[in-house]
Amino acid sequence: MKPLLKPAILLLSLLTLTAASPALADKEDELNYREARRLMENGTILPLQTILKKVQGSILEVELEHERGLYLYEIEVLNSNGTVTELEFDATTGKLVKSELED
């Protein structure tokens, strides 16, 4: 698969999942696909593809959330050693704000 197709497919999967699951989209801190697209188009957040360039490993899950006054991309990654890491990136700046090894 071409390198640029992976992020596009991932974003499409994320948007489809959010659109197909009203309960997920209605959670207070998670944003639906329409809001995510609007924020990206008006320059409030960086495109997901920009953030994914900073991630090593296999992407398991991606969420865009609004917490503590910040827009955050929360990404779960399967590492080459079999562990899972949860990463949080500031969606506005692209800065990694949290990295946590999952149990």
C-alpha positions as CSV (number, residue, x, y, z in Angstrom):
1,M,0.0,0.0,0.0
2,K,1.3,3.5,-0.8
3,P,2.5,5.5,2.2
4,L,0.0,8.3,1.6
5,L,-2.9,5.9,1.4
6,K,-2.5,4.6,5.0
7,P,-3.3,8.0,6.6
8,A,-6.1,8.6,4.2
9,I,-7.7,5.2,4.9
10,L,-7.2,5.7,8.6
11,L,-8.9,9.1,8.6
12,L,-11.7,7.7,6.5
13,S,-12.1,4.9,8.9
14,L,-12.1,7.3,11.9
15,L,-14.7,9.5,10.2
16,T,-16.9,6.6,9.2
17,L,-16.8,5.1,12.7
18,T,-17.7,8.4,14.3
19,A,-20.5,9.0,11.8
20,A,-21.9,5.5,12.2
21,S,-21.8,5.7,16.0
22,P,-24.0,8.6,17.3
23,A,-23.2,7.6,20.9
24,L,-19.5,8.0,20.2
25,A,-20.0,11.4,18.4
26,D,-22.2,12.7,21.2
27,K,-19.6,12.2,24.0
28,E,-18.8,15.6,25.4
29,D,-15.0,15.5,24.7
30,E,-15.0,13.7,21.4
31,L,-15.7,15.6,18.2
32,N,-17.7,14.3,15.3
33,Y,-16.3,14.2,11.8
34,R,-18.1,17.4,10.7
35,E,-16.6,19.4,13.5
36,A,-13.1,17.9,12.9
37,R,-13.3,18.8,9.2
38,R,-14.4,22.4,9.9
39,L,-11.6,22.8,12.4
40,M,-9.0,21.5,9.9
41,E,-10.3,23.6,7.1
42,N,-10.3,26.8,9.1
43,G,-6.7,26.1,10.3
44,T,-7.6,25.5,14.0
45,I,-6.1,22.0,14.0
46,L,-3.4,20.3,11.9
47,P,-4.4,17.6,9.4
48,L,-4.1,14.1,10.9
49,Q,-1.6,13.2,8.2
50,T,0.8,15.8,9.7
51,I,0.6,14.2,13.1
52,L,0.9,10.6,11.9
53,K,4.3,11.4,10.3
54,K,5.6,11.7,13.9
55,V,4.3,8.2,14.9
56,Q,6.2,5.0,14.6
57,G,4.5,1.7,14.8
58,S,1.1,0.4,13.7
59,I,-1.9,2.7,14.4
60,L,-4.6,1.0,16.3
61,E,-7.0,3.8,17.0
62,V,-7.3,7.6,16.5
63,E,-9.6,10.0,18.3
64,L,-9.9,13.8,18.1
65,E,-10.9,15.2,21.5
66,H,-11.4,18.6,23.1
67,E,-10.1,18.4,26.7
68,R,-8.8,21.0,29.1
69,G,-9.3,23.7,26.5
70,L,-7.1,21.8,24.0
71,Y,-7.8,19.9,20.8
72,L,-6.0,16.6,21.1
73,Y,-5.3,13.8,18.7
74,E,-5.3,10.6,20.9
75,I,-3.5,7.8,19.1
76,E,-3.0,4.2,20.2
77,V,0.1,2.6,18.6
78,L,1.2,-1.1,18.5
79,N,5.0,-1.0,18.9
80,S,7.4,-3.5,17.3
81,N,7.9,-5.2,20.6
82,G,4.2,-5.9,21.0
83,T,3.4,-3.2,23.6
84,V,0.7,-0.6,23.1
85,T,1.4,3.1,23.6
86,E,-1.2,5.9,23.9
87,L,0.0,9.2,22.5
88,E,-1.6,12.6,22.8
89,F,-0.7,15.3,20.4
90,D,-1.9,18.9,20.6
91,A,-3.9,19.1,17.4
92,T,-3.1,22.8,17.0
93,T,0.7,22.7,17.3
94,G,1.5,19.1,16.7
95,K,3.4,18.9,20.0
96,L,3.5,15.6,21.8
97,V,1.9,16.3,25.2
98,K,1.5,12.7,26.6
99,S,3.0,9.3,26.0
100,E,1.8,6.4,28.1
101,L,2.5,2.7,27.9
102,E,-0.8,0.7,28.1
103,D,-1.2,-2.2,30.5
